[in-house]
Amino acid sequence: TTSGSIRADGNITINDDLTDGDTVLTFGSDTTSETLKFLDAEDRFEFSDDLNVTGNLTAGAVTSSGNVSLSQNISIGAGSIYHNGTHLVLRA
């Protein structure tokens, strides 16, 4: 347990003992704390709240169990997908 800031000139390792189970990083808040979990069995990360990205987001694959909202075009190789106000357009 520590209070104040945690600072490091190098790497920070969470779950250094490699125990089985999820690893959680909790961000305290004035209302509800939020978490970033590494789900051990699923071998993936999970955010407890929305994730906003400023800049580019690059992924090998994107899977959604709900809605995906975009405010700009989606680039696919040399092509793109965008909404022209009426239709979804795929440009190769």
NUMAR-856570 format. One record per atom (N, C-alpha, C): x, y, z; atom name; residue number from 1; residue in three letters. Coordinates in pm, whole numbers, plus 32768, in hexadecimal, padded with zeros to 4 digits. Layout:
! residues N
+------+------+------+------+-----+------+
!    x !    y !    z ! atom ! seq ! type !
+------+------+------+------+-----+------+
!    X !    Y !    Z !   CA ! NUM !  ALA !
...
+------+------+------+------+-----+------+
END
This chain:
! residues 92
+------+------+------+------+-----+------+
!    x !    y !    z ! atom ! seq ! type !
+------+------+------+------+-----+------+
! 8055 ! 7F8A ! 8000 !    N !   1 !  THR !
! 8000 ! 8000 ! 8000 !   CA !   1 !  THR !
! 8059 ! 807B ! 8000 !    C !   1 !  THR !
! 8031 ! 80DD ! 7FB0 !    N !   2 !  THR !
! 807B ! 815B ! 7FA9 !   CA !   2 !  THR !
! 8018 ! 81CD ! 7F9F !    C !   2 !  THR !
! 8045 ! 8243 ! 7FC0 !    N !   3 !  SER !
! 7FF2 ! 82BA ! 7FAA !   CA !   3 !  SER !
! 8043 ! 831C ! 7F57 !    C !   3 !  SER !
! 7FFE ! 8372 ! 7F0F !    N !   4 !  GLY !
! 8044 ! 83CF ! 7EB9 !   CA !   4 !  GLY !
! 805D ! 8392 ! 7E30 !    C !   4 !  GLY !
! 80C4 ! 83BF ! 7DEE !    N !   5 !  SER !
! 80E3 ! 8393 ! 7D66 !   CA !   5 !  SER !
! 813F ! 831A ! 7D66 !    C !   5 !  SER !
! 812F ! 82C8 ! 7CFF !    N !   6 !  ILE !
! 818D ! 825B ! 7CE6 !   CA !   6 !  ILE !
! 81DB ! 8284 ! 7C69 !    C !   6 !  ILE !
! 825E ! 828B ! 7C74 !    N !   7 !  ARG !
! 82B2 ! 82B6 ! 7C04 !   CA !   7 !  ARG !
! 831E ! 824E ! 7BEC !    C !   7 !  ARG !
! 833F ! 823D ! 7B6C !    N !   8 !  ALA !
! 83A8 ! 81DD ! 7B4C !   CA !   8 !  ALA !
! 83F9 ! 8211 ! 7AD6 !    C !   8 !  ALA !
! 847A ! 81F8 ! 7AD7 !    N !   9 !  ASP !
! 84CF ! 821B ! 7A66 !   CA !   9 !  ASP !
! 84D2 ! 81AC ! 79FE !    C !   9 !  ASP !
! 8496 ! 8139 ! 7A21 !    N !  10 !  GLY !
! 8494 ! 80C7 ! 79C6 !   CA !  10 !  GLY !
! 8409 ! 808B ! 79C2 !    C !  10 !  GLY !
! 8401 ! 800B ! 79AF !    N !  11 !  ASN !
! 8382 ! 7FC3 ! 79A3 !   CA !  11 !  ASN !
! 833C ! 7FB4 ! 7A29 !    C !  11 !  ASN !
! 82B8 ! 7FA8 ! 7A24 !    N !  12 !  ILE !
! 8268 ! 7F85 ! 7A99 !   CA !  12 !  ILE !
! 8220 ! 7F04 ! 7A78 !    C !  12 !  ILE !
! 822E ! 7E9F ! 7ACC !    N !  13 !  THR !
! 81EF ! 7E1D ! 7AB5 !   CA !  13 !  THR !
! 8181 ! 7E07 ! 7B1B !    C !  13 !  THR !
! 810B ! 7DDF ! 7AEA !    N !  14 !  ILE !
! 809B ! 7DBD ! 7B40 !   CA !  14 !  ILE !
! 808C ! 7D25 ! 7B3B !    C !  14 !  ILE !
! 8073 ! 7CE7 ! 7BAD !    N !  15 !  ASN !
! 8067 ! 7C55 ! 7BB7 !   CA !  15 !  ASN !
! 80ED ! 7C13 ! 7B9A !    C !  15 !  ASN !
! 8154 ! 7C46 ! 7BD7 !    N !  16 !  ASP !
! 81DD ! 7C15 ! 7BC2 !   CA !  16 !  ASP !
! 81EE ! 7B83 ! 7BEB !    C !  16 !  ASP !
! 819B ! 7B52 ! 7C47 !    N !  17 !  ASP !
! 81A8 ! 7AC6 ! 7C74 !   CA !  17 !  ASP !
! 8162 ! 7A64 ! 7C15 !    C !  17 !  ASP !
! 8124 ! 7A99 ! 7BAA !    N !  18 !  LEU !
! 80E5 ! 7A47 ! 7B41 !   CA !  18 !  LEU !
! 8078 ! 79EA ! 7B75 !    C !  18 !  LEU !
! 8030 ! 7A17 ! 7BDD !    N !  19 !  THR !
! 7FC4 ! 79C5 ! 7C11 !   CA !  19 !  THR !
! 7F52 ! 79BE ! 7BAE !    C !  19 !  THR !
! 7F07 ! 7950 ! 7BB3 !    N !  20 !  ASP !
! 7E94 ! 793C ! 7B5C !   CA !  20 !  ASP !
! 7E25 ! 7999 ! 7B87 !    C !  20 !  ASP !
! 7DE1 ! 79D3 ! 7B28 !    N !  21 !  GLY !
! 7D71 ! 7A2D ! 7B47 !   CA !  21 !  GLY !
! 7D81 ! 7AB3 ! 7B03 !    C !  21 !  GLY !
! 7D18 ! 7B02 ! 7B08 !    N !  22 !  ASP !
! 7D16 ! 7B85 ! 7AC9 !   CA !  22 !  ASP !
! 7D6F ! 7BE7 ! 7B16 !    C !  22 !  ASP !
! 7DA5 ! 7C48 ! 7ACC !    N !  23 !  THR !
! 7DF5 ! 7CB3 ! 7B08 !   CA !  23 !  THR !
! 7DAA ! 7D35 ! 7AF0 !    C !  23 !  THR !
! 7D9D ! 7D87 ! 7B59 !    N !  24 !  VAL !
! 7D49 ! 7DFE ! 7B52 !   CA !  24 !  VAL !
! 7D98 ! 7E7B ! 7B77 !    C !  24 !  VAL !
! 7D88 ! 7EE3 ! 7B27 !    N !  25 !  LEU !
! 7DBC ! 7F68 ! 7B45 !   CA !  25 !  LEU !
! 7D41 ! 7FBF ! 7B5C !    C !  25 !  LEU !
! 7D32 ! 7FF8 ! 7BD4 !    N !  26 !  THR !
! 7CBA ! 8045 ! 7BF8 !   CA !  26 !  THR !
! 7CDA ! 80D9 ! 7BFD !    C !  26 !  THR !
! 7C83 ! 8129 ! 7BBE !    N !  27 !  PHE !
! 7C8E ! 81BA ! 7BBE !   CA !  27 !  PHE !
! 7C1F ! 81F0 ! 7C18 !    C !  27 !  PHE !
! 7C45 ! 8226 ! 7C8A !    N !  28 !  GLY !
! 7BE2 ! 825D ! 7CE7 !   CA !  28 !  GLY !
! 7BA0 ! 82D9 ! 7CAC !    C !  28 !  GLY !
! 7B26 ! 82F1 ! 7CD4 !    N !  29 !  SER !
! 7ADB ! 8363 ! 7CA1 !   CA !  29 !  SER !
! 7A84 ! 839A ! 7D12 !    C !  29 !  SER !
! 7A4E ! 8412 ! 7CFD !    N !  30 !  ASP !
! 79F9 ! 844B ! 7D64 !   CA !  30 !  ASP !
! 7970 ! 8409 ! 7D68 !    C !  30 !  ASP !
! 794E ! 83BB ! 7D03 !    N !  31 !  THR !
! 78CD ! 8375 ! 7D04 !   CA !  31 !  THR !
! 78E4 ! 82DE ! 7CFF !    C !  31 !  THR !
! 7903 ! 82A7 ! 7C8C !    N !  32 !  THR !
! 7918 ! 8218 ! 7C7D !   CA !  32 !  THR !
! 79A4 ! 81FE ! 7C47 !    C !  32 !  THR !
! 79F0 ! 81A9 ! 7C87 !    N !  33 !  SER !
! 7A74 ! 8186 ! 7C56 !   CA !  33 !  SER !
! 7A68 ! 8136 ! 7BD5 !    C !  33 !  SER !
! 7AC8 ! 8147 ! 7B7C !    N !  34 !  GLU !
! 7ACB ! 80FD ! 7AFE !   CA !  34 !  GLU !
! 7B48 ! 80A7 ! 7AFA !    C !  34 !  GLU !
! 7B44 ! 803D ! 7AA7 !    N !  35 !  THR !
! 7BB3 ! 7FDE ! 7AA6 !   CA !  35 !  THR !
! 7BE1 ! 7FBF ! 7A18 !    C !  35 !  THR !
! 7C5E ! 7F98 ! 7A0F !    N !  36 !  LEU !
! 7C97 ! 7F59 ! 7999 !   CA !  36 !  LEU !
! 7CC3 ! 7ED0 ! 79C8 !    C !  36 !  LEU !
! 7C84 ! 7E68 ! 7991 !    N !  37 !  LYS !
! 7CA3 ! 7DDE ! 79BB !   CA !  37 !  LYS !
! 7CE9 ! 7D94 ! 794B !    C !  37 !  LYS !
! 7D45 ! 7D3D ! 7971 !    N !  38 !  PHE !
! 7D76 ! 7CD8 ! 7914 !   CA !  38 !  PHE !
! 7D33 ! 7C56 ! 793E !    C !  38 !  PHE !
! 7CDB ! 7C24 ! 78E8 !    N !  39 !  LEU !
! 7C92 ! 7BA8 ! 7905 !   CA !  39 !  LEU !
! 7CE9 ! 7B33 ! 78E0 !    C !  39 !  LEU !
! 7D14 ! 7AE9 ! 7944 !    N !  40 !  ASP !
! 7D74 ! 7A7D ! 7933 !   CA !  40 !  ASP !
! 7D3E ! 7A0D ! 78D8 !    C !  40 !  ASP !
! 7CC8 ! 79DA ! 78F5 !    N !  41 !  ALA !
! 7C92 ! 7969 ! 78A7 !   CA !  41 !  ALA !
! 7C75 ! 7990 ! 7817 !    C !  41 !  ALA !
! 7C43 ! 7A0D ! 7801 !    N !  42 !  GLU !
! 7C21 ! 7A3B ! 777B !   CA !  42 !  GLU !
! 7C9A ! 7A73 ! 7731 !    C !  42 !  GLU !
! 7D07 ! 7A8F ! 777A !    N !  43 !  ASP !
! 7D84 ! 7AC5 ! 7743 !   CA !  43 !  ASP !
! 7D6B ! 7B48 ! 76F9 !    C !  43 !  ASP !
! 7D23 ! 7BA5 ! 773C !    N !  44 !  ARG !
! 7D05 ! 7C27 ! 76FF !   CA !  44 !  ARG !
! 7CF1 ! 7C91 ! 776B !    C !  44 !  ARG !
! 7CF3 ! 7D10 ! 7740 !    N !  45 !  PHE !
! 7CDA ! 7D81 ! 7799 !   CA !  45 !  PHE !
! 7C47 ! 7DA6 ! 7795 !    C !  45 !  PHE !
! 7C16 ! 7DDE ! 7804 !    N !  46 !  GLU !
! 7B8B ! 7E0B ! 780B !   CA !  46 !  GLU !
! 7B85 ! 7E8D ! 785C !    C !  46 !  GLU !
! 7B49 ! 7EF4 ! 7820 !    N !  47 !  PHE !
! 7B32 ! 7F73 ! 7864 !   CA !  47 !  PHE !
! 7AA8 ! 7F71 ! 78A2 !    C !  47 !  PHE !
! 7A98 ! 7FAC ! 7918 !    N !  48 !  SER !
! 7A15 ! 7FAF ! 7958 !   CA !  48 !  SER !
! 79C0 ! 8023 ! 7928 !    C !  48 !  SER !
! 79F9 ! 807D ! 78DA !    N !  49 !  ASP !
! 79B0 ! 80F1 ! 78A8 !   CA !  49 !  ASP !
! 79DC ! 810C ! 7819 !    C !  49 !  ASP !
! 79A6 ! 8176 ! 77DE !    N !  50 !  ASP !
! 79C6 ! 8199 ! 7754 !   CA !  50 !  ASP !
! 7A5B ! 81B0 ! 7742 !    C !  50 !  ASP !
! 7A89 ! 819C ! 76C7 !    N !  51 !  LEU !
! 7B14 ! 81B7 ! 76A2 !   CA !  51 !  LEU !
! 7B11 ! 821B ! 7630 !    C !  51 !  LEU !
! 7B4C ! 828F ! 7645 !    N !  52 !  ASN !
! 7B56 ! 82F5 ! 75DC !   CA !  52 !  ASN !
! 7BE7 ! 82FB ! 75AF !    C !  52 !  ASN !
! 7BFC ! 82FA ! 752D !    N !  53 !  VAL !
! 7C82 ! 82FD ! 74F5 !   CA !  53 !  VAL !
! 7C94 ! 837F ! 74A8 !    C !  53 !  VAL !
! 7CFB ! 83CB ! 74CA !    N !  54 !  THR !
! 7D1E ! 8442 ! 747F !   CA !  54 !  THR !
! 7D91 ! 841A ! 7423 !    C !  54 !  THR !
! 7D7D ! 8426 ! 73A2 !    N !  55 !  GLY !
! 7DE1 ! 83F8 ! 7344 !   CA !  55 !  GLY !
! 7DB2 ! 8378 ! 7303 !    C !  55 !  GLY !
! 7E0D ! 832A ! 72D0 !    N !  56 !  ASN !
! 7DED ! 82AF ! 7288 !   CA !  56 !  ASN !
! 7DDD ! 8239 ! 72E7 !    C !  56 !  ASN !
! 7D86 ! 81DE ! 72C2 !    N !  57 !  LEU !
! 7D77 ! 815E ! 7307 !   CA !  57 !  LEU !
! 7D8C ! 80F3 ! 729E !    C !  57 !  LEU !
! 7DF1 ! 80A1 ! 72AF !    N !  58 !  THR !
! 7E12 ! 8038 ! 7251 !   CA !  58 !  THR !
! 7DF9 ! 7FB3 ! 7292 !    C !  58 !  THR !
! 7DB6 ! 7F58 ! 7249 !    N !  59 !  ALA !
! 7D96 ! 7ED5 ! 7280 !   CA !  59 !  ALA !
! 7DA5 ! 7E6B ! 7216 !    C !  59 !  ALA !
! 7DCB ! 7DF3 ! 7241 !    N !  60 !  GLY !
! 7DD0 ! 7D82 ! 71E6 !   CA !  60 !  GLY !
! 7D45 ! 7D4D ! 71C8 !    C !  60 !  GLY !
! 7CEC ! 7D5B ! 7228 !    N !  61 !  ALA !
! 7C60 ! 7D32 ! 7217 !   CA !  61 !  ALA !
! 7C0D ! 7D81 ! 727B !    C !  61 !  ALA !
! 7B92 ! 7D9D ! 7257 !    N !  62 !  VAL !
! 7B36 ! 7DE4 ! 72B0 !   CA !  62 !  VAL !
! 7AB8 ! 7D92 ! 72BD !    C !  62 !  VAL !
! 7A92 ! 7D73 ! 7339 !    N !  63 !  THR !
! 7A18 ! 7D28 ! 7354 !   CA !  63 !  THR !
! 79C4 ! 7D7A ! 73B4 !    C !  63 !  THR !
! 7943 ! 7D82 ! 7399 !    N !  64 !  SER !
! 78EA ! 7DCF ! 73EF !   CA !  64 !  SER !
! 786F ! 7D7D ! 7410 !    C !  64 !  SER !
! 7848 ! 7D81 ! 748F !    N !  65 !  SER !
! 77CB ! 7D40 ! 74B7 !   CA !  65 !  SER !
! 775C ! 7DA9 ! 74C4 !    C !  65 !  SER !
! 777B ! 7E24 ! 749A !    N !  66 !  GLY !
! 771A ! 7E91 ! 74A0 !   CA !  66 !  GLY !
! 7734 ! 7EF2 ! 742F !    C !  66 !  GLY !
! 770D ! 7F6E ! 7440 !    N !  67 !  ASN !
! 771E ! 7FD5 ! 73DA !   CA !  67 !  ASN !
! 77AE ! 8004 ! 73D3 !    C !  67 !  ASN !
! 77D7 ! 802D ! 735C !    N !  68 !  VAL !
! 7858 ! 806D ! 7346 !   CA !  68 !  VAL !
! 783B ! 80F5 ! 7309 !    C !  68 !  VAL !
! 786A ! 8160 ! 7347 !    N !  69 !  SER !
! 7852 ! 81E7 ! 7313 !   CA !  69 !  SER !
! 78D4 ! 8222 ! 72E0 !    C !  69 !  SER !
! 78CD ! 825E ! 7269 !    N !  70 !  LEU !
! 7942 ! 829D ! 722C !   CA !  70 !  LEU !
! 791B ! 8328 ! 71FE !    C !  70 !  LEU !
! 7976 ! 8388 ! 720D !    N !  71 !  SER !
! 795A ! 840E ! 71DD !   CA !  71 !  SER !
! 79AA ! 8430 ! 7161 !    C !  71 !  SER !
! 79FA ! 83D2 ! 7132 !    N !  72 !  GLN !
! 7A4D ! 83E6 ! 70BB !   CA !  72 !  GLN !
! 7A44 ! 836A ! 7063 !    C !  72 !  GLN !
! 7A8F ! 8368 ! 6FF7 !    N !  73 !  ASN !
! 7A93 ! 82F7 ! 6F9B !   CA !  73 !  ASN !
! 7ADE ! 8282 ! 6FD8 !    C !  73 !  ASN !
! 7AC3 ! 820B ! 6FA4 !    N !  74 !  ILE !
! 7B0F ! 8193 ! 6FC6 !   CA !  74 !  ILE !
! 7B67 ! 8174 ! 6F4D !    C !  74 !  ILE !
! 7BE9 ! 8169 ! 6F61 !    N !  75 !  SER !
! 7C44 ! 8147 ! 6EF4 !   CA !  75 !  SER !
! 7C61 ! 80B3 ! 6EF5 !    C !  75 !  SER !
! 7C5A ! 8074 ! 6E7F !    N !  76 !  ILE !
! 7C78 ! 7FE6 ! 6E71 !   CA !  76 !  ILE !
! 7CDC ! 7FD8 ! 6E00 !    C !  76 !  ILE !
! 7D5C ! 7FC6 ! 6E24 !    N !  77 !  GLY !
! 7DC2 ! 7FC1 ! 6DBC !   CA !  77 !  GLY !
! 7DBE ! 8041 ! 6D6B !    C !  77 !  GLY !
! 7DA6 ! 8034 ! 6CE9 !    N !  78 !  ALA !
! 7D9F ! 80A9 ! 6C91 !   CA !  78 !  ALA !
! 7D10 ! 80DE ! 6C87 !    C !  78 !  ALA !
! 7CAD ! 809B ! 6CC4 !    N !  79 !  GLY !
! 7C22 ! 80C3 ! 6CB9 !   CA !  79 !  GLY !
! 7BEF ! 8105 ! 6D37 !    C !  79 !  GLY !
! 7B6E ! 8124 ! 6D38 !    N !  80 !  SER !
! 7B32 ! 815F ! 6DAE !   CA !  80 !  SER !
! 7A9D ! 8142 ! 6DB3 !    C !  80 !  SER !
! 7A64 ! 814D ! 6E2A !    N !  81 !  ILE !
! 79D4 ! 8142 ! 6E3E !   CA !  81 !  ILE !
! 79A8 ! 81C4 ! 6E81 !    C !  81 !  ILE !
! 793E ! 8200 ! 6E4F !    N !  82 !  TYR !
! 790C ! 8279 ! 6E8E !   CA !  82 !  TYR !
! 7876 ! 8285 ! 6E77 !    C !  82 !  TYR !
! 7837 ! 82DA ! 6EC8 !    N !  83 !  HIS !
! 77A7 ! 82F3 ! 6EBA !   CA !  83 !  HIS !
! 7797 ! 837A ! 6E77 !    C !  83 !  HIS !
! 774E ! 837E ! 6E08 !    N !  84 !  ASN !
! 773F ! 83FA ! 6DBC !   CA !  84 !  ASN !
! 76C5 ! 844B ! 6DE6 !    C !  84 !  ASN !
! 768A ! 842A ! 6E58 !    N !  85 !  GLY !
! 7614 ! 846D ! 6E88 !   CA !  85 !  GLY !
! 7595 ! 841E ! 6E6E !    C !  85 !  GLY !
! 759C ! 83C3 ! 6E0E !    N !  86 !  THR !
! 752A ! 836F ! 6DEA !   CA !  86 !  THR !
! 754E ! 82DB ! 6DE9 !    C !  86 !  THR !
! 75C3 ! 82BC ! 6DAE !    N !  87 !  HIS !
! 75EC ! 8230 ! 6D9B !   CA !  87 !  HIS !
! 7679 ! 8218 ! 6DD0 !    C !  87 !  HIS !
! 7696 ! 819C ! 6DEE !    N !  88 !  LEU !
! 771D ! 8172 ! 6E10 !   CA !  88 !  LEU !
! 7763 ! 8154 ! 6D8D !    C !  88 !  LEU !
! 77D7 ! 8191 ! 6D74 !    N !  89 !  VAL !
! 781C ! 8188 ! 6CF3 !   CA !  89 !  VAL !
! 78A2 ! 8140 ! 6D08 !    C !  89 !  VAL !
! 78BE ! 80DE ! 6CB5 !    N !  90 !  LEU !
! 793E ! 8097 ! 6CB3 !   CA !  90 !  LEU !
! 7988 ! 80C2 ! 6C37 !    C !  90 !  LEU !
! 79FE ! 80FF ! 6C4A !    N !  91 !  ARG !
! 7A4F ! 812C ! 6BD9 !   CA !  91 !  ARG !
! 7AD0 ! 80DA ! 6BD8 !    C !  91 !  ARG !
! 7AE6 ! 8094 ! 6B69 !    N !  92 !  ALA !
! 7B5E ! 8040 ! 6B5B !   CA !  92 !  ALA !
! 7BD4 ! 8091 ! 6B29 !    C !  92 !  ALA !
+------+------+------+------+-----+------+
END
